[in-house]
Amino acid sequence: MRDKFRNLSLDRIDHAILKILQKDGRISNNDLADRIGLSASACLRRVKALENNDVIDRYVAIVPQTAAELPDNVFVQITVEKQTKEKLAEFERSVKNCPQIMECYLMSGDADYLLRVIVSDASDYERLHMDVLTALPGVSQIKSNFSLRTVTKKTSIPFK
């Protein structure tokens, strides 16, 4: 995946476009063009090129967890029984089907995976643990840590 962007050259205008769009994905093309000093047509060409090259993955609305009544974050370390390509792929497919698993990372170190799950409270996590996490393919160990509060949560990627 890293190689995909290796030969892609982004200039200061691309960076400016991305910085603005990460803060306001609904900005009009005319307003975006005005802010970066391009014509509307040149700006639209730039944005379309960023989208076509997958630099812009998608546009989303960011909804607070509390609006879904799932205010708590639990960070879950999972160790799997066997680290074969097939077993890892089966685990990863299953994780993608659970709506409360917001993020999943393949890790180095003691645990094989780190998950961020969102829950309403401890009893909701207990249900998720018993009904979902322990049923994931190949799970041999689960360690969980509840977040006490979110200090910072960013959605914008910084550019050098």
TIMIGU-270507 format. One record per residue: residue in three letters; chain; z, y negated, x negated of N, C-alpha, C in turn. Coordinates in nm, 4 decimals. Layout:
// residues N
<"ALA"; "A"; <Z; Y; X>; <Z; Y; X>; <Z; Y; X>>
...
***
This chain:
// residues 160
<"MET"; "A"; <0.0000; 0.1196; -0.0822>; <0.0000; 0.0000; 0.0000>; <0.0000; -0.1258; -0.0865>>
<"ARG"; "A"; <0.0747; -0.1247; -0.1965>; <0.0797; -0.2422; -0.2831>; <-0.0577; -0.2736; -0.3414>>
<"ASP"; "A"; <-0.1363; -0.1699; -0.3724>; <-0.2683; -0.1902; -0.4300>; <-0.3625; -0.2592; -0.3337>>
<"LYS"; "A"; <-0.3378; -0.2464; -0.2048>; <-0.4241; -0.3051; -0.1028>; <-0.4384; -0.4558; -0.1218>>
<"PHE"; "A"; <-0.3328; -0.5222; -0.1654>; <-0.3330; -0.6671; -0.1782>; <-0.3497; -0.7139; -0.3230>>
<"ARG"; "A"; <-0.3598; -0.6205; -0.4153>; <-0.3653; -0.6557; -0.5568>; <-0.4851; -0.7455; -0.5898>>
<"ASN"; "A"; <-0.6012; -0.7178; -0.5334>; <-0.7215; -0.7951; -0.5646>; <-0.7442; -0.9120; -0.4689>>
<"LEU"; "A"; <-0.6541; -0.9313; -0.3761>; <-0.6659; -1.0402; -0.2806>; <-0.6043; -1.1648; -0.3413>>
<"SER"; "A"; <-0.6811; -1.2722; -0.3462>; <-0.6333; -1.3955; -0.4066>; <-0.6027; -1.4977; -0.2974>>
<"LEU"; "A"; <-0.4765; -1.5299; -0.2831>; <-0.4345; -1.6307; -0.1870>; <-0.4104; -1.7620; -0.2610>>
<"ASP"; "A"; <-0.4665; -1.8695; -0.2091>; <-0.4477; -1.9997; -0.2727>; <-0.3394; -2.0796; -0.2005>>
<"ARG"; "A"; <-0.3191; -2.2027; -0.2433>; <-0.2118; -2.2845; -0.1863>; <-0.2345; -2.3124; -0.0380>>
<"ILE"; "A"; <-0.3588; -2.3204; 0.0049>; <-0.3873; -2.3435; 0.1471>; <-0.3487; -2.2200; 0.2287>>
<"ASP"; "A"; <-0.3836; -2.1014; 0.1772>; <-0.3425; -1.9774; 0.2451>; <-0.1906; -1.9712; 0.2562>>
<"HIS"; "A"; <-0.1221; -2.0053; 0.1475>; <0.0252; -2.0047; 0.1486>; <0.0795; -2.1034; 0.2510>>
<"ALA"; "A"; <0.0176; -2.2204; 0.2592>; <0.0625; -2.3206; 0.3565>; <0.0419; -2.2701; 0.4995>>
<"ILE"; "A"; <-0.0719; -2.2092; 0.5244>; <-0.0999; -2.1526; 0.6572>; <0.0043; -2.0473; 0.6923>>
<"LEU"; "A"; <0.0299; -1.9571; 0.5992>; <0.1252; -1.8482; 0.6245>; <0.2667; -1.9014; 0.6448>>
<"LYS"; "A"; <0.3047; -1.9998; 0.5675>; <0.4388; -2.0575; 0.5818>; <0.4568; -2.1165; 0.7215>>
<"ILE"; "A"; <0.3576; -2.1894; 0.7684>; <0.3662; -2.2516; 0.9010>; <0.3619; -2.1459; 1.0110>>
<"LEU"; "A"; <0.2703; -2.0500; 1.0005>; <0.2579; -1.9475; 1.1048>; <0.3818; -1.8584; 1.1139>>
<"GLN"; "A"; <0.4500; -1.8359; 1.0011>; <0.5719; -1.7558; 1.0062>; <0.6828; -1.8270; 1.0819>>
<"LYS"; "A"; <0.6818; -1.9575; 1.0803>; <0.7817; -2.0342; 1.1539>; <0.7407; -2.0566; 1.2992>>
<"ASP"; "A"; <0.6092; -2.0717; 1.3220>; <0.5593; -2.0988; 1.4572>; <0.4243; -2.0301; 1.4758>>
<"GLY"; "A"; <0.4283; -1.9055; 1.5183>; <0.3064; -1.8275; 1.5394>; <0.2234; -1.8745; 1.6575>>
<"ARG"; "A"; <0.2805; -1.9622; 1.7394>; <0.2091; -2.0127; 1.8571>; <0.1505; -2.1518; 1.8363>>
<"ILE"; "A"; <0.1559; -2.2029; 1.7149>; <0.0997; -2.3343; 1.6884>; <-0.0505; -2.3307; 1.7180>>
<"SER"; "A"; <-0.1015; -2.4380; 1.7736>; <-0.2454; -2.4425; 1.8028>; <-0.3230; -2.4545; 1.6718>>
<"ASN"; "A"; <-0.4448; -2.4077; 1.6727>; <-0.5284; -2.4177; 1.5538>; <-0.5482; -2.5634; 1.5135>>
<"ASN"; "A"; <-0.5653; -2.6522; 1.6102>; <-0.5834; -2.7950; 1.5788>; <-0.4605; -2.8522; 1.5095>>
<"ASP"; "A"; <-0.3409; -2.8188; 1.5595>; <-0.2181; -2.8690; 1.4969>; <-0.1993; -2.8096; 1.3574>>
<"LEU"; "A"; <-0.2306; -2.6822; 1.3433>; <-0.2213; -2.6175; 1.2122>; <-0.3172; -2.6842; 1.1143>>
<"ALA"; "A"; <-0.4397; -2.7065; 1.1577>; <-0.5398; -2.7711; 1.0726>; <-0.4929; -2.9096; 1.0297>>
<"ASP"; "A"; <-0.4374; -2.9870; 1.1240>; <-0.3861; -3.1215; 1.0913>; <-0.2755; -3.1142; 0.9869>>
<"ARG"; "A"; <-0.1858; -3.0185; 1.0021>; <-0.0706; -3.0090; 0.9105>; <-0.1108; -2.9706; 0.7687>>
<"ILE"; "A"; <-0.2190; -2.8932; 0.7548>; <-0.2579; -2.8522; 0.6190>; <-0.3767; -2.9302; 0.5641>>
<"GLY"; "A"; <-0.4345; -3.0182; 0.6477>; <-0.5415; -3.1040; 0.6003>; <-0.6785; -3.0401; 0.5957>>
<"LEU"; "A"; <-0.7072; -2.9535; 0.6912>; <-0.8399; -2.8914; 0.7016>; <-0.9019; -2.9273; 0.8358>>
<"SER"; "A"; <-1.0304; -2.9066; 0.8460>; <-1.0946; -2.9181; 0.9768>; <-1.0511; -2.7985; 1.0608>>
<"ALA"; "A"; <-1.0617; -2.8107; 1.1903>; <-1.0221; -2.7007; 1.2793>; <-1.1040; -2.5760; 1.2513>>
<"SER"; "A"; <-1.2344; -2.5912; 1.2286>; <-1.3186; -2.4725; 1.2052>; <-1.2851; -2.4055; 1.0721>>
<"ALA"; "A"; <-1.2601; -2.4853; 0.9675>; <-1.2226; -2.4274; 0.8375>; <-1.0871; -2.3574; 0.8470>>
<"CYS"; "A"; <-0.9958; -2.4169; 0.9207>; <-0.8634; -2.3564; 0.9387>; <-0.8754; -2.2233; 1.0125>>
<"LEU"; "A"; <-0.9531; -2.2215; 1.1193>; <-0.9714; -2.0981; 1.1961>; <-1.0341; -1.9893; 1.1096>>
<"ARG"; "A"; <-1.1309; -2.0250; 1.0258>; <-1.1919; -1.9263; 0.9345>; <-1.0866; -1.8683; 0.8406>>
<"ARG"; "A"; <-1.0005; -1.9530; 0.7890>; <-0.8938; -1.9081; 0.6986>; <-0.7983; -1.8123; 0.7696>>
<"VAL"; "A"; <-0.7553; -1.8491; 0.8885>; <-0.6619; -1.7650; 0.9637>; <-0.7275; -1.6307; 0.9959>>
<"LYS"; "A"; <-0.8525; -1.6330; 1.0408>; <-0.9245; -1.5080; 1.0726>; <-0.9386; -1.4203; 0.9484>>
<"ALA"; "A"; <-0.9651; -1.4803; 0.8325>; <-0.9743; -1.4035; 0.7079>; <-0.8401; -1.3396; 0.6734>>
<"LEU"; "A"; <-0.7302; -1.4131; 0.6924>; <-0.5964; -1.3572; 0.6675>; <-0.5672; -1.2414; 0.7623>>
<"GLU"; "A"; <-0.6078; -1.2553; 0.8878>; <-0.5892; -1.1469; 0.9854>; <-0.6767; -1.0265; 0.9495>>
<"ASN"; "A"; <-0.8033; -1.0501; 0.9160>; <-0.8961; -0.9411; 0.8845>; <-0.8582; -0.8660; 0.7580>>
<"ASN"; "A"; <-0.7910; -0.9342; 0.6653>; <-0.7456; -0.8699; 0.5416>; <-0.6034; -0.8153; 0.5531>>
<"ASP"; "A"; <-0.5503; -0.8131; 0.6758>; <-0.4170; -0.7596; 0.7042>; <-0.3039; -0.8336; 0.6332>>
<"VAL"; "A"; <-0.3312; -0.9566; 0.5879>; <-0.2228; -1.0384; 0.5343>; <-0.1347; -1.0822; 0.6505>>
<"ILE"; "A"; <-0.1969; -1.1136; 0.7632>; <-0.1231; -1.1347; 0.8878>; <-0.1324; -1.0040; 0.9635>>
<"ASP"; "A"; <-0.0194; -0.9371; 0.9743>; <-0.0133; -0.8044; 1.0359>; <-0.0236; -0.8129; 1.1876>>
<"ARG"; "A"; <0.0548; -0.9036; 1.2481>; <0.0558; -0.9180; 1.3934>; <0.1399; -1.0407; 1.4282>>
<"TYR"; "A"; <0.1314; -1.0809; 1.5529>; <0.2126; -1.1912; 1.6044>; <0.3124; -1.1312; 1.7027>>
<"VAL"; "A"; <0.4373; -1.1768; 1.6943>; <0.5411; -1.1220; 1.7814>; <0.6322; -1.2322; 1.8331>>
<"ALA"; "A"; <0.7027; -1.2010; 1.9395>; <0.8121; -1.2860; 1.9865>; <0.9409; -1.2229; 1.9343>>
<"ILE"; "A"; <1.0261; -1.3015; 1.8750>; <1.1520; -1.2494; 1.8221>; <1.2591; -1.2685; 1.9282>>
<"VAL"; "A"; <1.3114; -1.1581; 1.9763>; <1.4090; -1.1575; 2.0846>; <1.5473; -1.1305; 2.0251>>
<"PRO"; "A"; <1.6466; -1.2112; 2.0561>; <1.7819; -1.1842; 2.0067>; <1.8336; -1.0501; 2.0604>>
<"GLN"; "A"; <1.9006; -0.9758; 1.9758>; <1.9561; -0.8465; 2.0176>; <2.0483; -0.8613; 2.1372>>
<"THR"; "A"; <2.1195; -0.9725; 2.1435>; <2.2141; -0.9935; 2.2531>; <2.1422; -1.0015; 2.3873>>
<"ALA"; "A"; <2.0169; -1.0485; 2.3875>; <1.9404; -1.0554; 2.5128>; <1.9142; -0.9156; 2.5688>>
<"ALA"; "A"; <1.9077; -0.8175; 2.4819>; <1.8883; -0.6784; 2.5235>; <2.0214; -0.6052; 2.5385>>
<"GLU"; "A"; <2.1309; -0.6796; 2.5252>; <2.2660; -0.6234; 2.5318>; <2.2879; -0.5137; 2.4280>>
<"LEU"; "A"; <2.2288; -0.5356; 2.3076>; <2.2456; -0.4456; 2.1937>; <2.2850; -0.5289; 2.0719>>
<"PRO"; "A"; <2.4055; -0.5890; 2.0752>; <2.4425; -0.6870; 1.9728>; <2.4853; -0.6274; 1.8388>>
<"ASP"; "A"; <2.5207; -0.5003; 1.8360>; <2.5775; -0.4435; 1.7138>; <2.4723; -0.3735; 1.6279>>
<"ASN"; "A"; <2.4838; -0.3951; 1.4958>; <2.3992; -0.3279; 1.3973>; <2.4805; -0.2193; 1.3293>>
<"VAL"; "A"; <2.4212; -0.1037; 1.3153>; <2.4834; 0.0041; 1.2395>; <2.3841; 0.0463; 1.1322>>
<"PHE"; "A"; <2.4309; 0.0518; 1.0098>; <2.3478; 0.0965; 0.8990>; <2.3828; 0.2421; 0.8726>>
<"VAL"; "A"; <2.2821; 0.3268; 0.8816>; <2.3025; 0.4710; 0.8777>; <2.2304; 0.5290; 0.7571>>
<"GLN"; "A"; <2.3064; 0.5984; 0.6733>; <2.2484; 0.6694; 0.5602>; <2.2295; 0.8148; 0.6021>>
<"ILE"; "A"; <2.1085; 0.8642; 0.5840>; <2.0790; 1.0015; 0.6243>; <2.0275; 1.0793; 0.5039>>
<"THR"; "A"; <2.0848; 1.1979; 0.4869>; <2.0379; 1.2919; 0.3864>; <1.9709; 1.4063; 0.4607>>
<"VAL"; "A"; <1.8537; 1.4466; 0.4129>; <1.7821; 1.5576; 0.4752>; <1.7971; 1.6827; 0.3898>>
<"GLU"; "A"; <1.7777; 1.7974; 0.4549>; <1.7970; 1.9260; 0.3864>; <1.6962; 1.9480; 0.2743>>
<"LYS"; "A"; <1.5681; 1.9297; 0.3045>; <1.4623; 1.9532; 0.2062>; <1.3716; 1.8319; 0.1993>>
<"GLN"; "A"; <1.3356; 1.7963; 0.0774>; <1.2489; 1.6805; 0.0603>; <1.1042; 1.7225; 0.0367>>
<"THR"; "A"; <1.0551; 1.8117; 0.1216>; <0.9140; 1.8470; 0.1117>; <0.8329; 1.7423; 0.1875>>
<"LYS"; "A"; <0.7082; 1.7312; 0.1522>; <0.6201; 1.6324; 0.2156>; <0.6170; 1.6525; 0.3668>>
<"GLU"; "A"; <0.6098; 1.7764; 0.4102>; <0.6028; 1.8073; 0.5536>; <0.7324; 1.7718; 0.6252>>
<"LYS"; "A"; <0.8463; 1.8052; 0.5645>; <0.9764; 1.7761; 0.6270>; <1.0009; 1.6256; 0.6376>>
<"LEU"; "A"; <0.9668; 1.5527; 0.5320>; <0.9854; 1.4078; 0.5353>; <0.8947; 1.3450; 0.6412>>
<"ALA"; "A"; <0.7711; 1.3917; 0.6487>; <0.6774; 1.3382; 0.7491>; <0.7257; 1.3678; 0.8904>>
<"GLU"; "A"; <0.7811; 1.4866; 0.9128>; <0.8339; 1.5227; 1.0449>; <0.9521; 1.4338; 1.0819>>
<"PHE"; "A"; <1.0421; 1.4111; 0.9855>; <1.1564; 1.3223; 1.0082>; <1.1077; 1.1820; 1.0423>>
<"GLU"; "A"; <1.0141; 1.1305; 0.9644>; <0.9656; 0.9938; 0.9838>; <0.8937; 0.9761; 1.1172>>
<"ARG"; "A"; <0.8192; 1.0768; 1.1602>; <0.7544; 1.0694; 1.2925>; <0.8593; 1.0605; 1.4025>>
<"SER"; "A"; <0.9639; 1.1387; 1.3913>; <1.0700; 1.1389; 1.4925>; <1.1441; 1.0061; 1.4978>>
<"VAL"; "A"; <1.1717; 0.9484; 1.3816>; <1.2433; 0.8209; 1.3744>; <1.1650; 0.7115; 1.4468>>
<"LYS"; "A"; <1.0330; 0.7132; 1.4320>; <0.9486; 0.6100; 1.4934>; <0.9538; 0.6144; 1.6459>>
<"ASN"; "A"; <0.9959; 0.7268; 1.7031>; <1.0010; 0.7424; 1.8488>; <1.1319; 0.6992; 1.9115>>
<"CYS"; "A"; <1.2290; 0.6582; 1.8311>; <1.3581; 0.6149; 1.8846>; <1.3622; 0.4631; 1.8895>>
<"PRO"; "A"; <1.3653; 0.4038; 2.0091>; <1.3590; 0.2578; 2.0196>; <1.4782; 0.1843; 1.9584>>
<"GLN"; "A"; <1.5938; 0.2476; 1.9462>; <1.7105; 0.1792; 1.8903>; <1.7117; 0.1811; 1.7376>>
<"ILE"; "A"; <1.6251; 0.2605; 1.6761>; <1.6113; 0.2567; 1.5302>; <1.5123; 0.1466; 1.4987>>
<"MET"; "A"; <1.5638; 0.0364; 1.4477>; <1.4830; -0.0824; 1.4237>; <1.4128; -0.0801; 1.2885>>
<"GLU"; "A"; <1.4760; -0.0178; 1.1904>; <1.4191; -0.0114; 1.0564>; <1.4562; 0.1222; 0.9951>>
<"CYS"; "A"; <1.3666; 0.1736; 0.9115>; <1.3923; 0.2983; 0.8399>; <1.3272; 0.2880; 0.7028>>
<"TYR"; "A"; <1.4057; 0.3152; 0.6001>; <1.3576; 0.3069; 0.4628>; <1.3822; 0.4390; 0.3913>>
<"LEU"; "A"; <1.2815; 0.4886; 0.3195>; <1.2992; 0.6014; 0.2286>; <1.3646; 0.5439; 0.1038>>
<"MET"; "A"; <1.4744; 0.6051; 0.0592>; <1.5569; 0.5466; -0.0452>; <1.5632; 0.6332; -0.1705>>
<"SER"; "A"; <1.5989; 0.5690; -0.2809>; <1.6434; 0.6416; -0.3985>; <1.7959; 0.6429; -0.3900>>
<"GLY"; "A"; <1.8600; 0.7253; -0.4706>; <2.0065; 0.7274; -0.4691>; <2.0615; 0.8437; -0.3900>>
<"ASP"; "A"; <2.1843; 0.8272; -0.3401>; <2.2552; 0.9367; -0.2739>; <2.1925; 0.9795; -0.1425>>
<"ALA"; "A"; <2.1555; 0.8846; -0.0592>; <2.0969; 0.9170; 0.0716>; <1.9445; 0.9111; 0.0612>>
<"ASP"; "A"; <1.8796; 0.9872; 0.1474>; <1.7329; 0.9883; 0.1482>; <1.6759; 0.8731; 0.2295>>
<"TYR"; "A"; <1.7444; 0.8364; 0.3383>; <1.6957; 0.7311; 0.4269>; <1.8082; 0.6347; 0.4607>>
<"LEU"; "A"; <1.7707; 0.5086; 0.4818>; <1.8617; 0.4085; 0.5342>; <1.8000; 0.3554; 0.6627>>
<"LEU"; "A"; <1.8764; 0.3614; 0.7714>; <1.8305; 0.3148; 0.9015>; <1.9165; 0.1984; 0.9463>>
<"ARG"; "A"; <1.8538; 0.1061; 1.0184>; <1.9302; 0.0037; 1.0906>; <1.9084; 0.0325; 1.2374>>
<"VAL"; "A"; <2.0166; 0.0625; 1.3057>; <2.0079; 0.0892; 1.4492>; <2.0852; -0.0187; 1.5233>>
<"ILE"; "A"; <2.0423; -0.0453; 1.6463>; <2.1122; -0.1439; 1.7279>; <2.1736; -0.0742; 1.8479>>
<"VAL"; "A"; <2.2965; -0.1120; 1.8772>; <2.3723; -0.0486; 1.9856>; <2.4543; -0.1539; 2.0593>>
<"SER"; "A"; <2.5009; -0.1165; 2.1770>; <2.5831; -0.2091; 2.2552>; <2.7280; -0.2104; 2.2076>>
<"ASP"; "A"; <2.7776; -0.0956; 2.1621>; <2.9161; -0.0851; 2.1160>; <2.9357; 0.0506; 2.0497>>
<"ALA"; "A"; <3.0591; 0.0804; 2.0103>; <3.0888; 0.2054; 1.9392>; <3.0574; 0.3288; 2.0231>>
<"SER"; "A"; <3.0848; 0.3242; 2.1525>; <3.0562; 0.4417; 2.2354>; <2.9050; 0.4625; 2.2505>>
<"ASP"; "A"; <2.8287; 0.3543; 2.2519>; <2.6831; 0.3666; 2.2546>; <2.6343; 0.4307; 2.1253>>
<"TYR"; "A"; <2.6948; 0.3907; 2.0123>; <2.6566; 0.4529; 1.8855>; <2.6961; 0.6008; 1.8833>>
<"GLU"; "A"; <2.8120; 0.6328; 1.9385>; <2.8531; 0.7737; 1.9428>; <2.7498; 0.8572; 2.0182>>
<"ARG"; "A"; <2.7015; 0.8050; 2.1309>; <2.5981; 0.8758; 2.2073>; <2.4706; 0.8908; 2.1253>>
<"LEU"; "A"; <2.4282; 0.7807; 2.0614>; <2.3076; 0.7844; 1.9793>; <2.3233; 0.8830; 1.8641>>
<"HIS"; "A"; <2.4399; 0.8835; 1.8031>; <2.4687; 0.9748; 1.6924>; <2.4567; 1.1198; 1.7379>>
<"MET"; "A"; <2.5222; 1.1500; 1.8475>; <2.5255; 1.2894; 1.8956>; <2.3914; 1.3361; 1.9542>>
<"ASP"; "A"; <2.3259; 1.2496; 2.0313>; <2.2053; 1.2906; 2.1027>; <2.0764; 1.2712; 2.0239>>
<"VAL"; "A"; <2.0753; 1.1760; 1.9330>; <1.9494; 1.1427; 1.8655>; <1.9553; 1.1717; 1.7158>>
<"LEU"; "A"; <2.0494; 1.1085; 1.6456>; <2.0490; 1.1177; 1.5000>; <2.0713; 1.2598; 1.4495>>
<"THR"; "A"; <2.1671; 1.3300; 1.5085>; <2.1913; 1.4677; 1.4633>; <2.0776; 1.5619; 1.5025>>
<"ALA"; "A"; <1.9955; 1.5199; 1.5984>; <1.8829; 1.6031; 1.6418>; <1.7547; 1.5744; 1.5632>>
<"LEU"; "A"; <1.7569; 1.4738; 1.4760>; <1.6378; 1.4456; 1.3955>; <1.6092; 1.5643; 1.3037>>
<"PRO"; "A"; <1.4825; 1.5959; 1.2801>; <1.4484; 1.7133; 1.1989>; <1.5026; 1.7056; 1.0567>>
<"GLY"; "A"; <1.5707; 1.8118; 1.0140>; <1.6144; 1.8258; 0.8763>; <1.7383; 1.7504; 0.8355>>
<"VAL"; "A"; <1.8081; 1.6859; 0.9275>; <1.9257; 1.6065; 0.8914>; <2.0387; 1.6983; 0.8459>>
<"SER"; "A"; <2.0932; 1.6681; 0.7278>; <2.2071; 1.7461; 0.6800>; <2.3338; 1.6629; 0.6697>>
<"GLN"; "A"; <2.3202; 1.5302; 0.6565>; <2.4389; 1.4459; 0.6456>; <2.4084; 1.3069; 0.6998>>
<"ILE"; "A"; <2.5070; 1.2499; 0.7691>; <2.4946; 1.1157; 0.8250>; <2.6184; 1.0358; 0.7872>>
<"LYS"; "A"; <2.5979; 0.9162; 0.7334>; <2.7070; 0.8232; 0.7040>; <2.6725; 0.6917; 0.7714>>
<"SER"; "A"; <2.7685; 0.6347; 0.8434>; <2.7421; 0.5143; 0.9219>; <2.8362; 0.4010; 0.8834>>
<"ASN"; "A"; <2.7827; 0.2792; 0.8858>; <2.8606; 0.1583; 0.8607>; <2.8251; 0.0552; 0.9658>>
<"PHE"; "A"; <2.9264; 0.0074; 1.0387>; <2.9062; -0.0976; 1.1384>; <2.9049; -0.2335; 1.0698>>
<"SER"; "A"; <2.8107; -0.3160; 1.1070>; <2.8067; -0.4533; 1.0605>; <2.9117; -0.5323; 1.1380>>
<"LEU"; "A"; <2.9883; -0.6142; 1.0689>; <3.0878; -0.6972; 1.1365>; <3.0229; -0.8230; 1.1946>>
<"ARG"; "A"; <2.9296; -0.8814; 1.1198>; <2.8511; -0.9936; 1.1708>; <2.7305; -1.0122; 1.0807>>
<"THR"; "A"; <2.6293; -1.0759; 1.1346>; <2.5087; -1.1063; 1.0583>; <2.5270; -1.2410; 0.9905>>
<"VAL"; "A"; <2.5145; -1.2440; 0.8605>; <2.5285; -1.3671; 0.7842>; <2.3944; -1.4402; 0.7796>>
<"THR"; "A"; <2.2877; -1.3686; 0.7532>; <2.1533; -1.4261; 0.7547>; <2.0545; -1.3166; 0.7919>>
<"LYS"; "A"; <1.9507; -1.3571; 0.8620>; <1.8457; -1.2627; 0.9023>; <1.7164; -1.3418; 0.9017>>
<"LYS"; "A"; <1.6294; -1.3097; 0.8100>; <1.5076; -1.3879; 0.7914>; <1.3865; -1.3127; 0.8454>>
<"THR"; "A"; <1.2904; -1.3886; 0.8894>; <1.1643; -1.3287; 0.9320>; <1.0479; -1.3814; 0.8497>>
<"SER"; "A"; <1.0706; -1.4857; 0.7689>; <0.9644; -1.5435; 0.6879>; <0.9678; -1.4874; 0.5466>>
<"ILE"; "A"; <0.8510; -1.4453; 0.4989>; <0.8360; -1.3954; 0.3632>; <0.8090; -1.5152; 0.2726>>
<"PRO"; "A"; <0.8859; -1.5330; 0.1637>; <0.8593; -1.6457; 0.0740>; <0.7388; -1.6160; -0.0160>>
<"PHE"; "A"; <0.6622; -1.7165; -0.0450>; <0.5493; -1.7036; -0.1363>; <0.5806; -1.7795; -0.2636>>
<"LYS"; "A"; <0.5386; -1.7236; -0.3763>; <0.5621; -1.7882; -0.5068>; <0.4718; -1.9061; -0.5242>>
***
